[in-house]
Amino acid sequence: MTRNSARKTAAVTAGIALAAGTVLATCGVASAAPPARTATCTTSGLRASLVDRGSQVGMSHVGKVLVLKNTSGRTCALRGYPGLGLENARHEPVPTRTHRGATYFVPDPGTRTIVLRPGQSAEADLAWSDASAPRMAHASYLEVTPPAARSHLTIPFNYTVTNGDLSVTAFTRSIHVA
């Protein structure tokens, strides 16, 4: 290839690349920086509570909707399932097993990222059995560890739980209980 041919080829290639970049940027396909990622919600910026919704009592099962509210001044994200633990009246751990997925009352909505602006909430369904069994866990408090967190929130939970087994769905914007 001659020197003039090489220059022409380089100029044409550069022109095509410039035109392609302009088209992509104009169409919104390319951007100078990746979009900002929303920070994960931290335990210190959340408040946990249990609420009654629908009819979640029957066949020796009980359920409540677990709510995590963003009390911080910033937008944050939750994705997945809470960690759960039972405590007695002295705040000592009670043996607990958590089953993730559908509960007796509500199908699992699946894992998805929930973005919470200040004041917004995410919900999960929490259910357990209170049927007689050889091991009944008498709890006074519930430890709730938000997804991706290393610390927990503690809320009142004055219930007896068969074998210490809890079932919980993933967090979603709002739980529908029939």
C-alpha positions as CSV (number, residue, x, y, z in Angstrom):
1,M,0.0,0.0,0.0
2,T,1.4,3.5,-0.8
3,R,1.7,6.2,1.6
4,N,-1.2,8.2,0.1
5,S,-3.4,5.1,0.2
6,A,-2.6,4.5,3.8
7,R,-3.4,8.1,4.7
8,K,-6.7,8.0,2.8
9,T,-7.7,4.7,4.5
10,A,-6.8,6.2,7.9
11,A,-8.8,9.3,7.2
12,V,-11.8,7.3,6.0
13,T,-11.6,5.0,9.0
14,A,-11.4,8.0,11.4
15,G,-14.4,9.7,9.7
16,I,-16.5,6.5,10.0
17,A,-15.6,6.2,13.7
18,L,-16.4,9.8,14.3
19,A,-19.7,9.6,12.5
20,A,-20.7,6.4,14.3
21,G,-19.8,7.9,17.7
22,T,-21.9,11.0,16.8
23,V,-24.9,8.8,15.8
24,L,-24.6,6.7,19.0
25,A,-24.3,9.7,21.2
26,T,-27.3,11.4,19.5
27,C,-29.4,8.3,19.9
28,G,-28.5,8.1,23.6
29,V,-26.7,4.8,23.1
30,A,-23.3,6.1,24.3
31,S,-22.7,8.3,27.3
32,A,-19.6,9.9,28.8
33,A,-20.1,8.2,32.1
34,P,-22.1,5.2,33.3
35,P,-25.3,6.0,35.2
36,A,-25.0,6.6,38.9
37,R,-25.8,3.5,41.0
38,T,-28.2,3.9,43.9
39,A,-26.6,3.1,47.2
40,T,-27.9,0.1,49.2
41,C,-30.2,1.0,52.2
42,T,-28.4,0.8,55.5
43,T,-29.8,-0.4,58.8
44,S,-29.4,3.1,60.3
45,G,-31.6,4.6,57.6
46,L,-34.5,2.2,57.9
47,R,-37.4,1.5,60.3
48,A,-39.0,-1.9,60.6
49,S,-42.6,-2.7,61.5
50,L,-45.2,-5.4,61.2
51,V,-48.7,-4.7,60.0
52,D,-51.8,-6.7,59.6
53,R,-53.1,-6.9,56.1
54,G,-55.8,-9.1,54.7
55,S,-56.6,-12.4,56.4
56,Q,-53.4,-14.1,57.5
57,V,-54.7,-16.5,60.1
58,G,-55.7,-20.0,59.5
59,M,-54.8,-23.7,59.7
60,S,-52.4,-23.0,62.5
61,H,-50.6,-20.4,60.5
62,V,-50.2,-16.7,61.2
63,G,-48.8,-13.9,59.0
64,K,-47.9,-10.2,59.0
65,V,-46.5,-7.8,56.5
66,L,-42.9,-6.8,57.3
67,V,-42.4,-3.2,56.3
68,L,-39.0,-1.4,55.9
69,K,-39.4,2.4,55.6
70,N,-36.6,4.6,54.4
71,T,-36.1,7.2,57.2
72,S,-32.9,8.6,55.8
73,G,-32.6,11.8,53.8
74,R,-31.4,9.9,50.7
75,T,-32.6,7.5,48.1
76,C,-31.5,3.9,48.6
77,A,-32.1,0.5,47.2
78,L,-33.1,-2.9,48.7
79,R,-32.9,-6.2,46.8
80,G,-33.7,-9.6,48.2
81,Y,-34.8,-11.2,51.4
82,P,-34.4,-10.0,55.0
83,G,-32.5,-12.0,57.6
84,L,-34.6,-12.9,60.6
85,G,-34.0,-14.0,64.1
86,L,-36.1,-14.5,67.2
87,E,-35.2,-13.1,70.6
88,N,-36.6,-13.8,74.1
89,A,-37.7,-11.1,76.6
90,R,-34.0,-10.6,77.7
91,H,-33.0,-10.1,74.0
92,E,-31.2,-13.4,73.9
93,P,-31.3,-15.3,70.6
94,V,-33.9,-18.1,70.2
95,P,-33.0,-20.8,67.7
96,T,-34.6,-19.7,64.4
97,R,-34.7,-21.0,60.9
98,T,-35.8,-18.8,58.0
99,H,-37.3,-20.2,54.8
100,R,-37.1,-17.8,51.8
101,G,-39.8,-17.9,49.1
102,A,-43.6,-18.2,49.2
103,T,-45.3,-18.1,52.6
104,Y,-48.5,-19.9,53.5
105,F,-50.5,-16.9,52.5
106,V,-48.5,-15.1,49.7
107,P,-46.5,-16.3,46.7
108,D,-42.9,-15.0,46.5
109,P,-42.7,-11.9,44.2
110,G,-39.1,-12.8,43.2
111,T,-36.0,-10.8,43.8
112,R,-35.9,-7.4,42.3
113,T,-34.3,-4.1,43.2
114,I,-36.7,-1.7,45.0
115,V,-35.6,1.9,45.0
116,L,-36.8,3.9,48.0
117,R,-36.9,7.6,48.1
118,P,-37.0,9.2,51.6
119,G,-40.3,8.2,53.3
120,Q,-41.0,5.2,50.9
121,S,-41.3,1.6,52.1
122,A,-40.7,-1.9,50.8
123,E,-42.7,-4.9,52.1
124,A,-42.2,-8.7,52.5
125,D,-44.7,-11.3,53.8
126,L,-43.7,-13.0,57.0
127,A,-45.5,-16.2,58.2
128,W,-45.1,-18.9,60.8
129,S,-47.0,-21.8,62.3
130,D,-48.2,-21.8,65.9
131,A,-49.3,-25.5,66.0
132,S,-48.1,-27.6,68.9
133,A,-44.8,-29.3,68.4
134,P,-42.0,-30.7,70.5
135,R,-40.1,-27.4,70.2
136,M,-42.0,-24.2,70.5
137,A,-40.1,-20.9,70.3
138,H,-41.5,-18.3,72.6
139,A,-40.3,-14.9,71.2
140,S,-40.7,-11.3,72.4
141,Y,-38.7,-9.7,69.7
142,L,-37.8,-10.1,66.0
143,E,-34.4,-9.3,64.6
144,V,-34.7,-7.9,61.0
145,T,-31.5,-7.7,58.9
146,P,-32.1,-5.7,55.7
147,P,-30.7,-7.3,52.5
148,A,-26.9,-6.8,52.2
149,A,-26.7,-5.4,55.8
150,R,-24.5,-6.6,58.6
151,S,-26.6,-5.3,61.5
152,H,-30.2,-5.7,62.4
153,L,-33.2,-3.8,63.6
154,T,-35.2,-5.2,66.6
155,I,-39.0,-4.9,66.8
156,P,-41.6,-6.3,69.2
157,F,-42.8,-9.8,68.3
158,N,-44.8,-11.5,71.1
159,Y,-45.6,-14.8,69.4
160,T,-45.0,-18.5,69.7
161,V,-43.4,-20.0,66.6
162,T,-43.5,-23.8,65.9
163,N,-39.9,-25.0,65.8
164,G,-38.6,-21.4,65.4
165,D,-39.4,-21.7,61.7
166,L,-40.2,-18.4,59.9
167,S,-41.1,-18.0,56.2
168,V,-40.5,-14.8,54.3
169,T,-40.9,-13.5,50.8
170,A,-38.5,-11.2,49.0
171,F,-39.1,-7.5,49.4
172,T,-41.3,-5.8,46.9
173,R,-43.0,-2.4,46.7
174,S,-46.3,-3.7,48.1
175,I,-47.5,-7.1,49.3
176,H,-51.0,-8.2,48.3
177,V,-52.8,-10.5,50.7
178,A,-56.0,-12.0,49.6
